[in-house]
Amino acid sequence: MRKKMNIKLKKEDTVMVIAGKDKGKTGKILKIDHVKGRVIVQGLNMVKKAVKPKSQNDKGGIIEVEAALEASNVMILTKKGEPARIGYKIEGGKKVRIARKTGEEL
């Protein structure tokens, strides 16, 4: 059994890519793979994929889909739109995610 990686990002977070071919682009997280430490971001890291037709009247062909990015290559965006690292703070007995740069709640 493989160990889960500690990824502080969550689904629906808006992130910015900080390394790779899509550096500087932003998008929402669609899926997180905690075992492999990868995330799929909407509209980023697009790759072409050959698809077989599933039924008689369905068309196959080449489609573009999002490929997974390494979780370390993305940073969460604050409400102002600047990238920041994620930290935690206990408020009223609840664990809350905060932006390390500004201290604002995420």
trRosetta pair geometry for C-beta under 8 A, 3 or more apart (Angstrom, degrees):
i j d omega theta_ij theta_ji phi_ij phi_ji
2 35 5.1 80 97 -161 124 106
3 35 7.8 144 86 -135 30 68
4 34 4.5 4 -154 140 96 116
4 35 6.0 -60 -105 -84 58 56
5 34 5.7 -165 47 -177 73 62
5 35 7.1 125 0 -142 88 10
5 36 7.7 -66 1 85 128 18
5 37 4.1 26 26 -82 168 96
5 71 7.3 168 111 33 139 148
7 32 6.1 -168 95 -171 150 129
7 34 5.9 -136 17 -116 117 75
7 37 6.5 163 -65 -135 115 65
7 39 7.5 159 -168 -60 150 108
7 71 5.0 -86 -121 -160 120 160
8 76 8.0 -82 105 -25 101 132
8 86 4.2 -175 127 83 141 141
8 97 6.9 140 176 -125 105 121
9 13 5.2 -127 -162 43 87 153
9 15 6.7 2 -131 -74 135 135
9 29 6.1 140 157 -63 121 163
9 32 6.4 176 95 -102 102 136
9 39 6.3 -20 92 -86 149 148
9 71 6.5 -156 20 -153 130 108
9 74 7.1 32 -78 96 157 117
9 76 6.3 -179 -106 -66 89 105
9 86 7.4 -177 -68 -17 56 154
10 13 5.2 113 61 -35 67 112
10 29 7.2 155 102 69 35 144
10 32 7.4 -83 -143 -22 26 150
11 29 5.5 -132 -131 105 39 106
11 30 7.3 1 -145 171 91 14
11 31 7.0 11 -109 -100 105 27
11 32 6.2 -121 -65 -5 78 107
12 28 6.0 -15 -144 -170 39 113
12 29 6.4 -55 3 62 17 86
13 28 7.1 154 78 -149 33 64
13 29 5.0 24 51 10 81 122
13 76 5.5 -60 175 -120 127 101
13 106 7.7 17 -126 168 109 121
14 26 6.3 25 176 177 94 111
14 27 7.3 -159 -146 113 67 17
14 28 5.6 -41 -94 -92 64 68
14 76 7.3 88 77 -158 56 65
14 77 4.8 -52 107 44 99 116
15 26 6.8 179 92 -147 37 71
15 27 6.8 -23 60 66 76 60
15 28 7.7 115 16 -122 78 22
15 29 6.1 58 -1 -50 122 97
15 39 7.5 45 34 116 163 154
15 41 6.2 -103 64 -110 113 128
15 74 4.2 34 159 173 136 118
15 75 6.3 153 -158 75 86 30
15 76 5.6 -55 -102 -98 79 42
15 77 6.4 -179 -113 -12 23 87
16 24 7.0 -22 -174 -152 105 22
16 25 7.2 165 -150 87 66 31
16 26 4.8 -36 -95 -93 72 85
16 74 6.7 155 75 -156 35 71
16 75 5.5 -22 59 62 89 85
16 77 5.6 95 -24 -65 100 103
16 83 4.8 -95 48 -78 130 113
17 20 6.1 -75 173 55 123 107
17 22 4.6 53 61 101 165 94
17 23 5.6 -119 113 -105 98 33
17 24 6.8 -33 71 25 85 28
17 25 5.4 12 27 57 115 78
17 26 7.6 -154 2 -82 73 36
17 41 7.1 -151 -62 45 103 165
17 44 6.1 175 -41 -170 135 149
17 45 7.8 151 -99 -44 148 99
17 69 6.7 -103 -116 -149 108 162
17 73 6.1 7 -155 142 77 94
17 74 5.6 -41 -100 -98 52 78
18 23 6.5 24 -180 -137 17 85
18 73 6.0 -159 55 -172 76 53
18 74 6.7 158 6 -110 88 22
18 75 5.4 54 -36 -8 128 108
18 83 6.7 109 -75 -154 116 168
19 23 6.0 9 -118 -94 13 106
19 73 4.4 -101 55 -136 97 97
20 23 5.9 157 60 -52 52 82
20 45 7.3 -5 136 -91 144 104
20 69 6.9 -135 18 -136 167 109
20 73 5.6 43 -13 -173 120 145
21 45 7.3 117 61 -106 105 68
22 25 4.5 -63 173 33 93 128
22 44 4.7 120 168 -159 167 101
22 45 5.7 -98 -6 -57 140 66
22 69 8.0 -85 49 -92 125 137
25 43 8.0 -127 160 111 128 98
25 44 5.6 162 105 -107 129 116
26 77 6.4 21 -134 -42 128 147
26 81 8.0 -57 -80 -153 165 89
27 41 4.2 110 83 165 121 102
27 42 4.5 -161 177 64 115 72
27 43 5.1 -168 -112 54 137 96
27 44 4.9 -153 10 -17 148 115
28 41 7.0 153 77 -155 28 71
28 42 4.8 13 57 16 81 126
29 32 6.3 20 172 -57 129 94
29 39 5.4 -54 -133 -174 109 122
29 40 7.2 104 -160 73 63 52
29 41 5.9 -46 -97 -100 52 68
29 42 7.6 -120 -66 -11 5 86
29 74 8.0 129 -81 132 105 160
30 40 4.8 -54 61 100 103 101
30 41 6.9 156 4 -121 88 15
30 42 5.3 117 -47 -61 108 82
30 66 6.9 113 27 70 142 154
31 39 7.1 166 88 -157 53 55
31 40 4.4 21 50 36 94 116
32 38 7.8 170 -156 92 49 46
32 39 5.2 -17 -107 -108 71 83
32 40 7.8 -136 -66 20 35 72
32 71 7.5 54 -144 -95 95 120
33 36 4.5 3 123 43 125 101
33 37 7.1 -39 95 21 84 17
33 38 4.7 8 51 58 114 86
33 39 7.3 -155 22 -76 72 36
33 68 6.5 -13 12 -132 128 145
34 37 7.3 27 -165 -77 30 45
36 68 7.4 34 103 148 135 158
37 70 6.7 13 120 -153 96 70
37 71 5.0 -107 173 15 73 118
37 72 7.5 12 159 -20 117 90
38 68 3.9 43 156 167 131 126
38 69 6.4 155 -160 74 83 32
38 70 6.0 -56 -107 -101 76 34
38 71 6.1 -140 -105 -35 19 82
39 68 6.6 141 68 -155 22 80
39 69 5.7 -29 66 62 77 87
39 71 5.2 96 -16 -96 104 77
39 74 6.1 -71 58 26 138 147
40 66 5.1 107 -170 118 98 121
40 67 7.5 -140 -119 129 90 16
40 68 5.3 -61 -73 -97 78 65
40 69 7.4 140 -99 12 31 78
41 44 4.3 -5 92 46 111 122
41 45 6.8 91 49 15 96 106
41 66 6.6 -154 67 -164 46 137
41 69 6.1 -5 2 13 109 130
41 74 6.7 163 -59 -101 138 148
42 66 6.7 -85 -117 -68 26 157
43 46 7.3 -29 -172 -57 38 109
43 66 7.0 -23 -11 -84 14 118
44 66 6.5 49 63 -134 51 108
44 69 7.1 -14 115 -38 116 136
45 66 6.0 72 74 -161 85 72
45 67 4.7 -103 136 60 108 84
45 68 7.4 -74 108 74 151 11
45 69 5.3 -173 -34 -62 156 99
46 64 4.8 16 -177 178 114 112
46 65 7.1 154 -146 79 68 21
46 66 6.2 -49 -93 -94 58 51
46 67 7.3 136 -133 3 10 86
47 64 7.0 160 78 -149 26 67
47 65 6.4 -30 62 65 76 71
47 66 7.9 82 18 -159 80 13
47 67 4.5 48 -2 -37 124 123
48 62 5.3 7 -176 180 108 110
48 63 7.3 157 -152 82 61 28
48 64 5.7 -41 -94 -93 59 69
49 62 7.1 154 74 -154 32 63
49 63 5.8 -28 63 66 85 77
49 64 7.4 131 15 -115 81 20
49 65 5.2 -11 9 17 133 115
50 60 7.6 28 177 167 73 105
50 61 7.5 -116 -143 144 61 22
50 62 5.6 -35 -94 -97 61 72
51 60 5.3 -160 101 -154 69 74
51 61 6.4 -4 54 59 89 47
51 62 7.5 151 13 -104 80 21
51 63 5.5 9 -4 9 129 114
52 60 4.9 -33 -155 -115 24 133
53 56 7.9 65 141 -121 127 7
53 58 4.5 154 -163 94 87 88
53 59 5.9 -71 -100 -164 107 10
53 60 3.9 -92 -41 -40 72 92
54 58 4.9 -11 48 75 75 164
55 58 4.3 94 47 -5 78 113
69 73 5.3 -111 168 72 108 121
69 74 6.1 91 108 -36 135 113
70 73 4.6 84 70 -2 90 109
71 74 6.4 -69 -159 38 41 100
75 83 3.8 61 102 -164 132 115
75 84 6.7 149 167 45 113 24
75 85 7.0 -62 -142 -77 107 49
76 83 7.1 126 72 -147 37 64
76 84 6.3 -47 79 64 86 74
76 85 8.0 93 37 -139 97 14
76 86 5.7 63 18 -60 139 106
76 99 7.3 -137 95 -101 114 92
76 106 6.4 17 150 -138 147 146
77 81 5.6 -8 -176 -141 121 38
77 82 6.8 137 -150 62 74 20
77 83 6.0 -50 -95 -88 62 53
77 84 7.6 101 -135 16 22 83
78 81 6.9 -61 69 7 69 18
78 82 5.4 -7 34 56 109 75
78 83 7.9 180 -4 -103 82 6
78 84 5.3 51 -44 1 105 130
78 99 4.9 5 -90 -79 109 164
78 101 7.2 -102 -42 63 139 117
78 102 5.9 66 -122 22 159 138
78 104 6.0 88 -151 62 116 128
78 106 7.4 -96 -115 -97 62 90
79 104 6.7 -88 12 131 109 152
80 102 7.7 124 14 -56 127 162
82 101 7.1 -98 112 93 118 158
84 99 3.8 39 111 -161 155 104
84 100 5.8 178 174 43 99 72
84 101 4.1 -116 -121 10 111 115
84 102 6.6 -75 -99 8 155 90
85 99 7.5 116 66 -161 43 58
85 100 4.3 -8 74 21 94 133
85 101 7.1 120 29 -32 73 85
86 97 5.5 -25 -163 -163 109 107
86 98 7.4 133 -160 69 59 39
86 99 7.0 -49 -104 -104 51 44
86 100 6.9 -111 -62 -23 2 95
86 106 6.7 -52 -123 6 99 159
87 97 7.5 136 75 -159 38 56
87 98 5.1 -33 72 69 88 91
87 99 7.5 46 24 150 88 7
87 100 4.6 103 -21 -79 116 87
88 95 5.5 -11 -168 -171 120 96
88 96 6.9 140 -157 71 64 41
88 97 6.2 -42 -99 -101 67 48
88 98 6.9 143 -113 18 15 88
89 95 7.8 148 75 -154 32 52
89 96 5.4 -31 67 65 82 95
89 98 5.1 34 -2 -14 114 134
90 93 7.0 9 -180 -110 100 13
90 94 7.0 154 -156 75 61 33
90 95 5.9 -33 -99 -95 69 58
90 96 7.4 144 -111 15 18 83
91 94 5.7 -30 70 64 72 87
91 96 5.0 1 17 -1 115 134
96 105 5.8 -42 165 -131 124 105
97 105 7.2 98 81 -162 60 63
97 106 4.4 -56 108 54 107 112
98 103 5.8 -10 174 -160 126 40
98 104 6.7 161 -155 83 80 27
98 105 5.8 -51 -102 -100 74 45
98 106 6.4 175 -112 -6 18 91
99 102 4.9 21 92 43 121 89
99 103 6.7 -51 72 2 75 13
99 104 5.3 8 30 55 113 78
99 106 5.9 117 -45 -58 81 105
100 103 7.7 20 -158 -70 18 50
